[in-house]
Amino acid sequence: MVRIKPFKGVRPPKDLVELVECRPYDVLSSEEARIEAGSNEKSLYHIIKPEINFAEGIDEYDPRVYQSATEQFAKFQQNGWLVQDEAENYYIYAQTMNGKTQYGLVVCCHIDDYFNQVIKKHELTRRDKEEDRMKHVFATNANMEPVFLAYKDNSTLEALMDKYVAQQPEYDFIAPIDGFRHQFWVISDAQDKAVITDEFKAMDALYIADGHHRSAAAALVGAAKAKENAANTGNEEYNFYMAVCFPMQQLTILDYNRVVRDLNGYTPNSFIEALGKNFKVAKKGKDEYRPQACHEFSLYLEGEWYSLVAKEGTYDPADPIGCLDVDISSRLILDELLGITDLRSDKRIDFIGGLRGLGELKARVDSGEMKLALALYPVSMQQIVNIADAGKIMPPKATWFEPKLRSGLVVHKLD
């Protein structure tokens, strides 16, 4: 059973939404946020990347930075740049990328579902990143940005959303940078809200697509507040955190690729020869070549593209982790041949995901910065579900969801 509730969203007025909204905090650097915010004092970057409120060089984990987030959130509310809805609502958030639209429900999830693994994760979190987000949530007393969750397809919820998206949206804009369309509707009807709550109650699980650190931080903050309140009932607002929940069939997962600085002592020819032990290797020429199916990889080396198809017996089809392309490539190429055993810390490897495509891989190698590039076939949503249901964790840098959720469309206060 999944426990959710509507909430009194804190949102920008319709005429200000394009000034307030921005990219999520974890997809850009402090300097990029400083540039994008520019002279716009209404940009949510002033709250979610509050280091930009100081001179360049300040430590983004400085206590003054979190205090600035507190002050900025208060300023936004005092100036009417963010206004709280009078009633508890659910919301619909739609994103359109390359002609394809996905429709998500904005809800508040209960922290118990996170701790009890009803909200299932597939990635490890880093404690330092958890602590950063916890400090930010404590400072603002709010979930400034939603977590990205997925649920198994539900015809009742689909029909309900269809009814709303046929109406005029509250927000409708094309975002800068990504160029994608973002739309937003308010669900205030009591009967419709009850249907949504009941349909989620009948679900056995939700799955974290993106935002593992935000989920962990929000749940830990809620638990800390509950512990401090001897009269805690579990119904208090801090026991819930904000998420956008999308049906699985609508989601787009892009490839998450690798570039490596050297060949670990191999020459290009001897490296290609060594790959032949575990892969069927075929030269594809100078034109970009993308993997066509699971267990096929694209290698770019010395101005040439190669197809690498994992041989039978190099992976276990019954193992939800061992049959992942990210695991196959890590074991048989990065570890066995290139000596890269820790994807999280090794400085010889970098990762390129999302919309930058194979051209970015080629550019990084052709520039001389990197020696080779490895492109992977995208992970499927079903693979993520299988791993999460089995209680296992995916290898690092395995999934890249697009489009990213825009921040600033709605905020959830914990009081």
ABEGO torsion letter per residue (X at the ends): XBBBBBBBBBBBBAAAAAAABBBBAAABBAAAAAAAAEABAABAAAAABAAAABBBGBBAABAAAAAAAAAAAAAAAAAGABBBBABBBBBBBBBBBGGBBBBBBBBBBBAAAAAAGABBBABBBBAAAAAAAAAAAAAAGBBABBBBBBBBBBAAAAAAAAAAAABBBABBBBBBGAGBBBBBBBBABAAAAAAAAAAAAABABBBBABGAAAAAAAAAAAAAAAAABAABAGABAAABBBBBBBBAAABBBBBBBBBBABAGGBBAAAAAAAAAAABBBBBAEABBBBBABBGBBBBBBGGBBBBBBBBBGABBAABAAAABAAAAAAAAAAAAAAGBABAAABAABBBBBEAAEAAAAAAAAAAGABABBBBBBBBBAAAAAAAAAAGBBBBBGABBBOBBBBBGABBBBAX
